[in-house]
Every structure is written in C-alpha cells, then in structure tokens.
Amino acid sequence: QVQLVESGGGRVQAGGSLRLSCTITRSIFSINAMGWYRQAPGKQRELVAVITSGSSTNYAGSVKGRFTISRDTAKNTVYLQMNSLKSEDTAVYYCYASLPSGVVWGQGTQVTVSS
C-alpha cells in the first residue's frame, strides 16, 4: 500500500521559514501530481501548491512568491519551502499524491506561525 510520510512542521515566528517534506513509498515517476493542501481551524481545506509529473507548478494566490514546491525523484520526495510566513498560514498541511488508482493523503503536519 502506498503511503505518504510528512515531516517538517512546527512553530515559527512571523517572517520565518519552514520546509515541509513528503516522501512517498514508491517511485514518483508515474505519479500524475503531488502537492499540499492545508486546513485551518474552522475553514475548508484549500490547495496550497501542486507539482505535476512534468514539473509544472501551481500555487494558491495567497502563497505565490513566498512558497516554493519542488521534488527530488531520487528520494521520492516533494518539498514545500515556506518563506515569509504569516499568521494566516497557520494550519495543518496535508501532502497528497494523485495516482492512476486515486488520491493518497499524508497524515498531516501542523504549522503554527506566531505574530
């Protein structure tokens, strides 16, 4: 069974940086896309960033210019570099992978930005 293992969340002050990692327990070559969603308390889950098998990227408007998604195919890992963090970035961040058989989710990692 394919699994996603996330790491890198934590607490940081506003203006700081964090890097999230998401490792999938299989090769990412045949995966359509991988990315990150987030869900803040009382809000719906929203797409943050996505990277396709062709390395195209897309970002939510609220994070564009501050967050960067990338992948390391040798390590089967996708990263989310988050810079200039704001209090409104506080949320649980979920990694996902879009496979031919469906979507697989990570367990989520908490990011807390204090002002």
KOLGU-4560 file (N, C-alpha, C; in nm, 3 decimals, padded with zeros to 5 digits):
<recs>
<n_xx: 00.084 n_yy: -00.120 n_zz: 00.000 ca_xx: 00.000 ca_yy: 00.000 ca_zz: 00.000 c_xx: 00.088 c_yy: 00.125 c_zz: 00.000 mol: A seq: 1 type: GLN>
<n_xx: 00.054 n_yy: 00.218 n_zz: -00.087 ca_xx: 00.130 ca_yy: 00.341 ca_zz: -00.098 c_xx: 00.102 c_yy: 00.429 c_zz: 00.024 mol: A seq: 2 type: VAL>
<n_xx: 00.208 n_yy: 00.484 n_zz: 00.080 ca_xx: 00.192 ca_yy: 00.575 ca_zz: 00.193 c_xx: 00.272 c_yy: 00.703 c_zz: 00.169 mol: A seq: 3 type: GLN>
<n_xx: 00.226 n_yy: 00.809 n_zz: 00.231 ca_xx: 00.296 ca_yy: 00.937 ca_zz: 00.229 c_xx: 00.338 c_yy: 00.970 c_zz: 00.371 mol: A seq: 4 type: LEU>
<n_xx: 00.466 n_yy: 01.003 n_zz: 00.387 ca_xx: 00.519 ca_yy: 01.036 ca_zz: 00.519 c_xx: 00.564 c_yy: 01.181 c_zz: 00.517 mol: A seq: 5 type: VAL>
<n_xx: 00.503 n_yy: 01.261 n_zz: 00.601 ca_xx: 00.531 ca_yy: 01.404 ca_zz: 00.606 c_xx: 00.620 c_yy: 01.438 c_zz: 00.725 mol: A seq: 6 type: GLU>
<n_xx: 00.696 n_yy: 01.545 n_zz: 00.709 ca_xx: 00.777 ca_yy: 01.596 ca_zz: 00.819 c_xx: 00.806 c_yy: 01.743 c_zz: 00.795 mol: A seq: 7 type: SER>
<n_xx: 00.853 n_yy: 01.810 n_zz: 00.900 ca_xx: 00.898 ca_yy: 01.947 ca_zz: 00.885 c_xx: 00.809 c_yy: 02.054 c_zz: 00.943 mol: A seq: 8 type: GLY>
<n_xx: 00.693 n_yy: 02.017 n_zz: 00.992 ca_xx: 00.607 ca_yy: 02.118 ca_zz: 01.053 c_xx: 00.663 c_yy: 02.166 c_zz: 01.185 mol: A seq: 9 type: GLY>
<n_xx: 00.598 n_yy: 02.266 n_zz: 01.241 ca_xx: 00.643 ca_yy: 02.318 ca_zz: 01.370 c_xx: 00.591 c_yy: 02.457 c_zz: 01.393 mol: A seq: 10 type: GLY>
<n_xx: 00.655 n_yy: 02.524 n_zz: 01.488 ca_xx: 00.615 ca_yy: 02.660 ca_zz: 01.525 c_xx: 00.726 c_yy: 02.755 c_zz: 01.486 mol: A seq: 11 type: ARG>
<n_xx: 00.685 n_yy: 02.868 n_zz: 01.428 ca_xx: 00.781 ca_yy: 02.967 ca_zz: 01.385 c_xx: 00.720 c_yy: 03.105 c_zz: 01.402 mol: A seq: 12 type: VAL>
<n_xx: 00.804 n_yy: 03.204 n_zz: 01.416 ca_xx: 00.753 ca_yy: 03.341 ca_zz: 01.424 c_xx: 00.722 c_yy: 03.395 c_zz: 01.286 mol: A seq: 13 type: GLN>
<n_xx: 00.635 n_yy: 03.491 n_zz: 01.281 ca_xx: 00.601 ca_yy: 03.555 ca_zz: 01.154 c_xx: 00.728 c_yy: 03.608 c_zz: 01.088 mol: A seq: 14 type: ALA>
<n_xx: 00.734 n_yy: 03.587 n_zz: 00.957 ca_xx: 00.854 ca_yy: 03.626 ca_zz: 00.883 c_xx: 00.955 c_yy: 03.516 c_zz: 00.869 mol: A seq: 15 type: GLY>
<n_xx: 00.936 n_yy: 03.409 n_zz: 00.945 ca_xx: 01.031 ca_yy: 03.298 ca_zz: 00.941 c_xx: 01.003 c_yy: 03.201 c_zz: 00.829 mol: A seq: 16 type: GLY>
<n_xx: 01.077 n_yy: 03.090 n_zz: 00.829 ca_xx: 01.068 ca_yy: 02.991 ca_zz: 00.723 c_xx: 01.057 c_yy: 02.850 c_zz: 00.780 mol: A seq: 17 type: SER>
<n_xx: 00.994 n_yy: 02.765 n_zz: 00.704 ca_xx: 00.989 ca_yy: 02.622 ca_zz: 00.734 c_xx: 00.994 c_yy: 02.547 c_zz: 00.600 mol: A seq: 18 type: LEU>
<n_xx: 01.043 n_yy: 02.422 n_zz: 00.605 ca_xx: 01.038 ca_yy: 02.338 ca_zz: 00.488 c_xx: 00.968 c_yy: 02.207 c_zz: 00.523 mol: A seq: 19 type: ARG>
<n_xx: 00.862 n_yy: 02.179 n_zz: 00.451 ca_xx: 00.790 ca_yy: 02.054 ca_zz: 00.468 c_xx: 00.842 c_yy: 01.952 c_zz: 00.367 mol: A seq: 20 type: LEU>
<n_xx: 00.846 n_yy: 01.826 n_zz: 00.411 ca_xx: 00.887 ca_yy: 01.717 ca_zz: 00.322 c_xx: 00.776 c_yy: 01.613 c_zz: 00.317 mol: A seq: 21 type: SER>
<n_xx: 00.763 n_yy: 01.550 n_zz: 00.203 ca_xx: 00.663 ca_yy: 01.444 ca_zz: 00.186 c_xx: 00.728 c_yy: 01.334 c_zz: 00.104 mol: A seq: 22 type: CYS>
<n_xx: 00.749 n_yy: 01.221 n_zz: 00.167 ca_xx: 00.811 ca_yy: 01.108 ca_zz: 00.099 c_xx: 00.707 c_yy: 01.001 c_zz: 00.071 mol: A seq: 23 type: THR>
<n_xx: 00.704 n_yy: 00.955 n_zz: -00.053 ca_xx: 00.609 ca_yy: 00.852 ca_zz: -00.093 c_xx: 00.682 c_yy: 00.718 c_zz: -00.104 mol: A seq: 24 type: ILE>
<n_xx: 00.610 n_yy: 00.612 n_zz: -00.062 ca_xx: 00.675 ca_yy: 00.481 ca_zz: -00.053 c_xx: 00.673 c_yy: 00.406 c_zz: -00.186 mol: A seq: 25 type: THR>
<n_xx: 00.698 n_yy: 00.481 n_zz: -00.293 ca_xx: 00.711 ca_yy: 00.423 ca_zz: -00.426 c_xx: 00.774 c_yy: 00.527 c_zz: -00.517 mol: A seq: 26 type: ARG>
<n_xx: 00.810 n_yy: 00.491 n_zz: -00.637 ca_xx: 00.866 ca_yy: 00.587 ca_zz: -00.730 c_xx: 00.763 c_yy: 00.693 c_zz: -00.767 mol: A seq: 27 type: SER>
<n_xx: 00.811 n_yy: 00.818 n_zz: -00.778 ca_xx: 00.717 ca_yy: 00.925 ca_zz: -00.812 c_xx: 00.711 c_yy: 00.949 c_zz: -00.962 mol: A seq: 28 type: ILE>
<n_xx: 00.782 n_yy: 00.868 n_zz: -01.039 ca_xx: 00.787 ca_yy: 00.893 ca_zz: -01.183 c_xx: 00.649 c_yy: 00.883 c_zz: -01.248 mol: A seq: 29 type: PHE>
<n_xx: 00.568 n_yy: 00.789 n_zz: -01.206 ca_xx: 00.439 ca_yy: 00.766 ca_zz: -01.272 c_xx: 00.324 c_yy: 00.837 c_zz: -01.202 mol: A seq: 30 type: SER>
<n_xx: 00.356 n_yy: 00.921 n_zz: -01.105 ca_xx: 00.251 ca_yy: 00.991 ca_zz: -01.032 c_xx: 00.211 c_yy: 01.116 c_zz: -01.110 mol: A seq: 31 type: ILE>
<n_xx: 00.081 n_yy: 01.135 n_zz: -01.127 ca_xx: 00.031 ca_yy: 01.247 ca_zz: -01.206 c_xx: 00.071 c_yy: 01.382 c_zz: -01.145 mol: A seq: 32 type: ASN>
<n_xx: 00.054 n_yy: 01.391 n_zz: -01.016 ca_xx: 00.083 ca_yy: 01.516 ca_zz: -00.947 c_xx: 00.096 c_yy: 01.490 c_zz: -00.798 mol: A seq: 33 type: ALA>
<n_xx: 00.173 n_yy: 01.574 n_zz: -00.734 ca_xx: 00.181 ca_yy: 01.574 ca_zz: -00.588 c_xx: 00.171 c_yy: 01.717 c_zz: -00.541 mol: A seq: 34 type: MET>
<n_xx: 00.125 n_yy: 01.733 n_zz: -00.420 ca_xx: 00.115 ca_yy: 01.869 ca_zz: -00.372 c_xx: 00.075 c_yy: 01.876 c_zz: -00.227 mol: A seq: 35 type: GLY>
<n_xx: 00.035 n_yy: 01.995 n_zz: -00.187 ca_xx: -00.001 ca_yy: 02.022 ca_zz: -00.050 c_xx: -00.134 c_yy: 02.096 c_zz: -00.042 mol: A seq: 36 type: TRP>
<n_xx: -00.216 n_yy: 02.052 n_zz: 00.049 ca_xx: -00.335 ca_yy: 02.125 ca_zz: 00.091 c_xx: -00.311 c_yy: 02.169 c_zz: 00.236 mol: A seq: 37 type: TYR>
<n_xx: -00.392 n_yy: 02.260 n_zz: 00.280 ca_xx: -00.390 ca_yy: 02.298 ca_zz: 00.421 c_xx: -00.531 c_yy: 02.324 c_zz: 00.470 mol: A seq: 38 type: ARG>
<n_xx: -00.548 n_yy: 02.306 n_zz: 00.600 ca_xx: -00.677 ca_yy: 02.331 ca_zz: 00.661 c_xx: -00.657 c_yy: 02.402 c_zz: 00.794 mol: A seq: 39 type: GLN>
<n_xx: -00.709 n_yy: 02.521 n_zz: 00.802 ca_xx: -00.703 ca_yy: 02.599 ca_zz: 00.925 c_xx: -00.829 c_yy: 02.572 c_zz: 01.007 mol: A seq: 40 type: ALA>
<n_xx: -00.825 n_yy: 02.595 n_zz: 01.137 ca_xx: -00.943 ca_yy: 02.570 ca_zz: 01.222 c_xx: -01.066 c_yy: 02.644 c_zz: 01.171 mol: A seq: 41 type: PRO>
<n_xx: -01.175 n_yy: 02.571 n_zz: 01.153 ca_xx: -01.300 ca_yy: 02.633 ca_zz: 01.112 c_xx: -01.307 c_yy: 02.667 c_zz: 00.964 mol: A seq: 42 type: GLY>
<n_xx: -01.207 n_yy: 02.627 n_zz: 00.888 ca_xx: -01.205 ca_yy: 02.659 ca_zz: 00.745 c_xx: -01.198 c_yy: 02.532 c_zz: 00.661 mol: A seq: 43 type: LYS>
<n_xx: -01.233 n_yy: 02.545 n_zz: 00.536 ca_xx: -01.225 ca_yy: 02.432 ca_zz: 00.445 c_xx: -01.080 c_yy: 02.408 c_zz: 00.403 mol: A seq: 44 type: GLN>
<n_xx: -01.055 n_yy: 02.284 n_zz: 00.365 ca_xx: -00.922 ca_yy: 02.251 ca_zz: 00.314 c_xx: -00.900 c_yy: 02.324 c_zz: 00.181 mol: A seq: 45 type: ARG>
<n_xx: -00.781 n_yy: 02.382 n_zz: 00.164 ca_xx: -00.752 ca_yy: 02.455 ca_zz: 00.041 c_xx: -00.620 c_yy: 02.409 c_zz: -00.019 mol: A seq: 46 type: GLU>
<n_xx: -00.615 n_yy: 02.414 n_zz: -00.152 ca_xx: -00.493 ca_yy: 02.377 ca_zz: -00.221 c_xx: -00.388 c_yy: 02.485 c_zz: -00.200 mol: A seq: 47 type: LEU>
<n_xx: -00.266 n_yy: 02.444 n_zz: -00.168 ca_xx: -00.157 ca_yy: 02.538 ca_zz: -00.147 c_xx: -00.065 c_yy: 02.539 c_zz: -00.269 mol: A seq: 48 type: VAL>
<n_xx: -00.020 n_yy: 02.420 n_zz: -00.309 ca_xx: 00.074 ca_yy: 02.411 ca_zz: -00.421 c_xx: 00.069 c_yy: 02.270 c_zz: -00.478 mol: A seq: 49 type: ALA>
<n_xx: 00.099 n_yy: 02.260 n_zz: -00.607 ca_xx: 00.099 ca_yy: 02.132 ca_zz: -00.674 c_xx: 00.213 c_yy: 02.129 c_zz: -00.775 mol: A seq: 50 type: VAL>
<n_xx: 00.273 n_yy: 02.011 n_zz: -00.793 ca_xx: 00.375 ca_yy: 01.991 ca_zz: -00.895 c_xx: 00.337 c_yy: 01.866 c_zz: -00.974 mol: A seq: 51 type: ILE>
<n_xx: 00.339 n_yy: 01.878 n_zz: -01.106 ca_xx: 00.297 ca_yy: 01.768 ca_zz: -01.190 c_xx: 00.416 c_yy: 01.678 c_zz: -01.228 mol: A seq: 52 type: THR>
<n_xx: 00.385 n_yy: 01.570 n_zz: -01.296 ca_xx: 00.490 ca_yy: 01.479 ca_zz: -01.341 c_xx: 00.584 c_yy: 01.547 c_zz: -01.440 mol: A seq: 53 type: SER>
<n_xx: 00.534 n_yy: 01.651 n_zz: -01.506 ca_xx: 00.617 ca_yy: 01.727 ca_zz: -01.598 c_xx: 00.687 c_yy: 01.844 c_zz: -01.532 mol: A seq: 54 type: GLY>
<n_xx: 00.679 n_yy: 01.849 n_zz: -01.399 ca_xx: 00.741 ca_yy: 01.953 ca_zz: -01.316 c_xx: 00.676 c_yy: 02.090 c_zz: -01.331 mol: A seq: 55 type: SER>
<n_xx: 00.556 n_yy: 02.096 n_zz: -01.384 ca_xx: 00.482 ca_yy: 02.222 ca_zz: -01.381 c_xx: 00.433 c_yy: 02.245 c_zz: -01.239 mol: A seq: 56 type: SER>
<n_xx: 00.427 n_yy: 02.370 n_zz: -01.200 ca_xx: 00.384 ca_yy: 02.404 ca_zz: -01.064 c_xx: 00.268 c_yy: 02.504 c_zz: -01.067 mol: A seq: 57 type: THR>
<n_xx: 00.191 n_yy: 02.501 n_zz: -00.960 ca_xx: 00.083 ca_yy: 02.596 ca_zz: -00.946 c_xx: 00.066 c_yy: 02.626 c_zz: -00.799 mol: A seq: 58 type: ASN>
<n_xx: 00.030 n_yy: 02.749 n_zz: -00.767 ca_xx: 00.022 ca_yy: 02.793 ca_zz: -00.629 c_xx: -00.109 c_yy: 02.867 c_zz: -00.603 mol: A seq: 59 type: TYR>
<n_xx: -00.153 n_yy: 02.860 n_zz: -00.479 ca_xx: -00.261 ca_yy: 02.947 ca_zz: -00.436 c_xx: -00.211 c_yy: 03.090 c_zz: -00.440 mol: A seq: 60 type: ALA>
<n_xx: -00.302 n_yy: 03.181 n_zz: -00.471 ca_xx: -00.263 ca_yy: 03.320 ca_zz: -00.480 c_xx: -00.205 c_yy: 03.374 c_zz: -00.350 mol: A seq: 61 type: GLY>
<n_xx: -00.253 n_yy: 03.322 n_zz: -00.238 ca_xx: -00.210 ca_yy: 03.373 ca_zz: -00.108 c_xx: -00.066 c_yy: 03.335 c_zz: -00.072 mol: A seq: 62 type: SER>
<n_xx: -00.010 n_yy: 03.236 n_zz: -00.142 ca_xx: 00.126 ca_yy: 03.192 ca_zz: -00.111 c_xx: 00.224 c_yy: 03.217 c_zz: -00.224 mol: A seq: 63 type: VAL>
<n_xx: 00.174 n_yy: 03.260 n_zz: -00.337 ca_xx: 00.260 ca_yy: 03.280 ca_zz: -00.455 c_xx: 00.369 c_yy: 03.383 c_zz: -00.421 mol: A seq: 64 type: LYS>
<n_xx: 00.492 n_yy: 03.348 n_zz: -00.456 ca_xx: 00.604 ca_yy: 03.436 ca_zz: -00.427 c_xx: 00.667 c_yy: 03.410 c_zz: -00.292 mol: A seq: 65 type: GLY>
<n_xx: 00.597 n_yy: 03.335 n_zz: -00.205 ca_xx: 00.653 ca_yy: 03.304 ca_zz: -00.072 c_xx: 00.684 c_yy: 03.155 c_zz: -00.058 mol: A seq: 66 type: ARG>
<n_xx: 00.603 n_yy: 03.071 n_zz: -00.120 ca_xx: 00.621 ca_yy: 02.926 ca_zz: -00.109 c_xx: 00.675 c_yy: 02.871 c_zz: -00.241 mol: A seq: 67 type: PHE>
<n_xx: 00.755 n_yy: 02.767 n_zz: -00.231 ca_xx: 00.809 ca_yy: 02.700 ca_zz: -00.349 c_xx: 00.796 c_yy: 02.549 c_zz: -00.331 mol: A seq: 68 type: THR>
<n_xx: 00.734 n_yy: 02.485 n_zz: -00.429 ca_xx: 00.722 ca_yy: 02.340 ca_zz: -00.428 c_xx: 00.827 c_yy: 02.283 c_zz: -00.523 mol: A seq: 69 type: ILE>
<n_xx: 00.888 n_yy: 02.173 n_zz: -00.481 ca_xx: 00.990 ca_yy: 02.108 ca_zz: -00.565 c_xx: 00.988 c_yy: 01.959 c_zz: -00.536 mol: A seq: 70 type: SER>
<n_xx: 01.060 n_yy: 01.884 n_zz: -00.616 ca_xx: 01.062 ca_yy: 01.740 ca_zz: -00.593 c_xx: 01.201 c_yy: 01.684 c_zz: -00.623 mol: A seq: 71 type: ARG>
<n_xx: 01.234 n_yy: 01.577 n_zz: -00.554 ca_xx: 01.358 ca_yy: 01.504 ca_zz: -00.574 c_xx: 01.318 c_yy: 01.361 c_zz: -00.610 mol: A seq: 72 type: ASP>
<n_xx: 01.326 n_yy: 01.329 n_zz: -00.739 ca_xx: 01.279 ca_yy: 01.199 ca_zz: -00.784 c_xx: 01.365 c_yy: 01.086 c_zz: -00.728 mol: A seq: 73 type: THR>
<n_xx: 01.494 n_yy: 01.113 n_zz: -00.704 ca_xx: 01.582 ca_yy: 01.010 ca_zz: -00.649 c_xx: 01.540 c_yy: 00.971 c_zz: -00.508 mol: A seq: 74 type: ALA>
<n_xx: 01.482 n_yy: 01.065 n_zz: -00.435 ca_xx: 01.440 ca_yy: 01.040 ca_zz: -00.297 c_xx: 01.290 c_yy: 01.019 c_zz: -00.285 mol: A seq: 75 type: LYS>
<n_xx: 01.217 n_yy: 01.021 n_zz: -00.397 ca_xx: 01.070 ca_yy: 01.006 ca_zz: -00.395 c_xx: 01.006 c_yy: 01.106 c_zz: -00.298 mol: A seq: 76 type: ASN>
<n_xx: 01.056 n_yy: 01.226 n_zz: -00.301 ca_xx: 01.016 ca_yy: 01.326 ca_zz: -00.203 c_xx: 00.978 c_yy: 01.457 c_zz: -00.270 mol: A seq: 77 type: THR>
<n_xx: 00.875 n_yy: 01.518 n_zz: -00.216 ca_xx: 00.832 ca_yy: 01.651 ca_zz: -00.257 c_xx: 00.851 c_yy: 01.744 c_zz: -00.139 mol: A seq: 78 type: VAL>
<n_xx: 00.896 n_yy: 01.865 n_zz: -00.168 ca_xx: 00.922 ca_yy: 01.964 ca_zz: -00.063 c_xx: 00.833 c_yy: 02.086 c_zz: -00.082 mol: A seq: 79 type: TYR>
<n_xx: 00.803 n_yy: 02.150 n_zz: 00.029 ca_xx: 00.736 ca_yy: 02.280 ca_zz: 00.026 c_xx: 00.818 c_yy: 02.375 c_zz: 00.111 mol: A seq: 80 type: LEU>
<n_xx: 00.890 n_yy: 02.464 n_zz: 00.045 ca_xx: 00.967 ca_yy: 02.566 ca_zz: 00.114 c_xx: 00.877 c_yy: 02.685 c_zz: 00.139 mol: A seq: 81 type: GLN>
<n_xx: 00.861 n_yy: 02.720 n_zz: 00.265 ca_xx: 00.771 ca_yy: 02.828 ca_zz: 00.302 c_xx: 00.852 c_yy: 02.940 c_zz: 00.364 mol: A seq: 82 type: MET>
<n_xx: 00.851 n_yy: 03.054 n_zz: 00.299 ca_xx: 00.924 ca_yy: 03.171 ca_zz: 00.347 c_xx: 00.826 c_yy: 03.284 c_zz: 00.380 mol: A seq: 83 type: ASN>
<n_xx: 00.876 n_yy: 03.382 n_zz: 00.452 ca_xx: 00.794 ca_yy: 03.498 ca_zz: 00.489 c_xx: 00.659 c_yy: 03.454 c_zz: 00.544 mol: A seq: 84 type: SER>
<n_xx: 00.662 n_yy: 03.363 n_zz: 00.636 ca_xx: 00.538 ca_yy: 03.307 ca_zz: 00.690 c_xx: 00.458 c_yy: 03.411 c_zz: 00.765 mol: A seq: 85 type: LEU>
<n_xx: 00.325 n_yy: 03.396 n_zz: 00.753 ca_xx: 00.232 ca_yy: 03.487 ca_zz: 00.818 c_xx: 00.144 c_yy: 03.407 c_zz: 00.912 mol: A seq: 86 type: LYS>
<n_xx: 00.081 n_yy: 03.477 n_zz: 01.004 ca_xx: -00.007 ca_yy: 03.408 ca_zz: 01.099 c_xx: -00.119 c_yy: 03.334 c_zz: 01.027 mol: A seq: 87 type: SER>
<n_xx: -00.163 n_yy: 03.388 n_zz: 00.915 ca_xx: -00.272 ca_yy: 03.322 ca_zz: 00.840 c_xx: -00.228 c_yy: 03.195 c_zz: 00.769 mol: A seq: 88 type: GLU>
<n_xx: -00.099 n_yy: 03.165 n_zz: 00.772 ca_xx: -00.051 ca_yy: 03.038 ca_zz: 00.718 c_xx: -00.065 c_yy: 02.924 c_zz: 00.820 mol: A seq: 89 type: ASP>
<n_xx: -00.104 n_yy: 02.957 n_zz: 00.941 ca_xx: -00.123 ca_yy: 02.856 ca_zz: 01.043 c_xx: -00.232 c_yy: 02.758 c_zz: 01.000 mol: A seq: 90 type: THR>
<n_xx: -00.197 n_yy: 02.631 n_zz: 00.998 ca_xx: -00.291 ca_yy: 02.528 ca_zz: 00.953 c_xx: -00.225 c_yy: 02.391 c_zz: 00.966 mol: A seq: 91 type: ALA>
<n_xx: -00.305 n_yy: 02.289 n_zz: 00.946 ca_xx: -00.249 ca_yy: 02.155 ca_zz: 00.926 c_xx: -00.227 c_yy: 02.139 c_zz: 00.776 mol: A seq: 92 type: VAL>
<n_xx: -00.107 n_yy: 02.100 n_zz: 00.739 ca_xx: -00.071 ca_yy: 02.085 ca_zz: 00.599 c_xx: -00.070 c_yy: 01.937 c_zz: 00.563 mol: A seq: 93 type: TYR>
<n_xx: -00.140 n_yy: 01.905 n_zz: 00.456 ca_xx: -00.154 ca_yy: 01.767 ca_zz: 00.411 c_xx: -00.089 c_yy: 01.751 c_zz: 00.275 mol: A seq: 94 type: TYR>
<n_xx: -00.002 n_yy: 01.653 n_zz: 00.265 ca_xx: 00.055 ca_yy: 01.616 ca_zz: 00.137 c_xx: -00.041 c_yy: 01.520 c_zz: 00.067 mol: A seq: 95 type: CYS>
<n_xx: -00.045 n_yy: 01.526 n_zz: -00.067 ca_xx: -00.126 ca_yy: 01.430 ca_zz: -00.140 c_xx: -00.053 c_yy: 01.389 c_zz: -00.268 mol: A seq: 96 type: TYR>
<n_xx: -00.093 n_yy: 01.272 n_zz: -00.318 ca_xx: -00.040 ca_yy: 01.222 ca_zz: -00.444 c_xx: -00.156 c_yy: 01.174 c_zz: -00.530 mol: A seq: 97 type: ALA>
<n_xx: -00.158 n_yy: 01.218 n_zz: -00.653 ca_xx: -00.263 ca_yy: 01.177 ca_zz: -00.746 c_xx: -00.209 c_yy: 01.062 c_zz: -00.829 mol: A seq: 98 type: SER>
<n_xx: -00.259 n_yy: 00.941 n_zz: -00.799 ca_xx: -00.215 ca_yy: 00.820 ca_zz: -00.867 c_xx: -00.321 c_yy: 00.777 c_zz: -00.968 mol: A seq: 99 type: LEU>
<n_xx: -00.286 n_yy: 00.692 n_zz: -01.061 ca_xx: -00.390 ca_yy: 00.639 ca_zz: -01.152 c_xx: -00.504 c_yy: 00.570 c_zz: -01.077 mol: A seq: 100 type: PRO>
<n_xx: -00.475 n_yy: 00.516 n_zz: -00.959 ca_xx: -00.577 ca_yy: 00.444 ca_zz: -00.882 c_xx: -00.655 c_yy: 00.535 c_zz: -00.789 mol: A seq: 101 type: SER>
<n_xx: -00.615 n_yy: 00.660 n_zz: -00.778 ca_xx: -00.685 ca_yy: 00.752 ca_zz: -00.689 c_xx: -00.589 c_yy: 00.841 c_zz: -00.614 mol: A seq: 102 type: GLY>
<n_xx: -00.642 n_yy: 00.915 n_zz: -00.518 ca_xx: -00.562 ca_yy: 01.011 ca_zz: -00.441 c_xx: -00.525 c_yy: 00.950 c_zz: -00.306 mol: A seq: 103 type: VAL>
<n_xx: -00.399 n_yy: 00.967 n_zz: -00.270 ca_xx: -00.348 ca_yy: 00.921 ca_zz: -00.141 c_xx: -00.308 c_yy: 01.044 c_zz: -00.060 mol: A seq: 104 type: VAL>
<n_xx: -00.339 n_yy: 01.043 n_zz: 00.069 ca_xx: -00.312 ca_yy: 01.157 ca_zz: 00.158 c_xx: -00.211 c_yy: 01.120 c_zz: 00.265 mol: A seq: 105 type: TRP>
<n_xx: -00.133 n_yy: 01.221 n_zz: 00.304 ca_xx: -00.048 ca_yy: 01.205 ca_zz: 00.420 c_xx: -00.127 c_yy: 01.229 c_zz: 00.548 mol: A seq: 106 type: GLY>
<n_xx: -00.061 n_yy: 01.212 n_zz: 00.661 ca_xx: -00.130 ca_yy: 01.222 ca_zz: 00.790 c_xx: -00.149 c_yy: 01.366 c_zz: 00.835 mol: A seq: 107 type: GLN>
<n_xx: -00.079 n_yy: 01.459 n_zz: 00.773 ca_xx: -00.090 ca_yy: 01.599 ca_zz: 00.811 c_xx: 00.020 c_yy: 01.640 c_zz: 00.907 mol: A seq: 108 type: GLY>
<n_xx: 00.065 n_yy: 01.762 n_zz: 00.894 ca_xx: 00.165 ca_yy: 01.817 ca_zz: 00.985 c_xx: 00.125 c_yy: 01.960 c_zz: 01.021 mol: A seq: 109 type: THR>
<n_xx: 00.136 n_yy: 01.992 n_zz: 01.148 ca_xx: 00.091 ca_yy: 02.122 ca_zz: 01.197 c_xx: 00.197 c_yy: 02.228 c_zz: 01.173 mol: A seq: 110 type: GLN>
<n_xx: 00.153 n_yy: 02.340 n_zz: 01.118 ca_xx: 00.238 ca_yy: 02.459 ca_zz: 01.105 c_xx: 00.170 c_yy: 02.572 c_zz: 01.182 mol: A seq: 111 type: VAL>
<n_xx: 00.243 n_yy: 02.628 n_zz: 01.277 ca_xx: 00.190 ca_yy: 02.737 ca_zz: 01.358 c_xx: 00.282 c_yy: 02.856 c_zz: 01.345 mol: A seq: 112 type: THR>
<n_xx: 00.225 n_yy: 02.968 n_zz: 01.303 ca_xx: 00.302 ca_yy: 03.091 ca_zz: 01.286 c_xx: 00.252 c_yy: 03.192 c_zz: 01.389 mol: A seq: 113 type: VAL>
<n_xx: 00.341 n_yy: 03.234 n_zz: 01.475 ca_xx: 00.303 ca_yy: 03.328 ca_zz: 01.581 c_xx: 00.347 c_yy: 03.469 c_zz: 01.542 mol: A seq: 114 type: SER>
<n_xx: 00.260 n_yy: 03.562 n_zz: 01.573 ca_xx: 00.290 ca_yy: 03.702 ca_zz: 01.538 c_xx: 00.357 c_yy: 03.774 c_zz: 01.652 mol: A seq: 115 type: SER>
</recs>
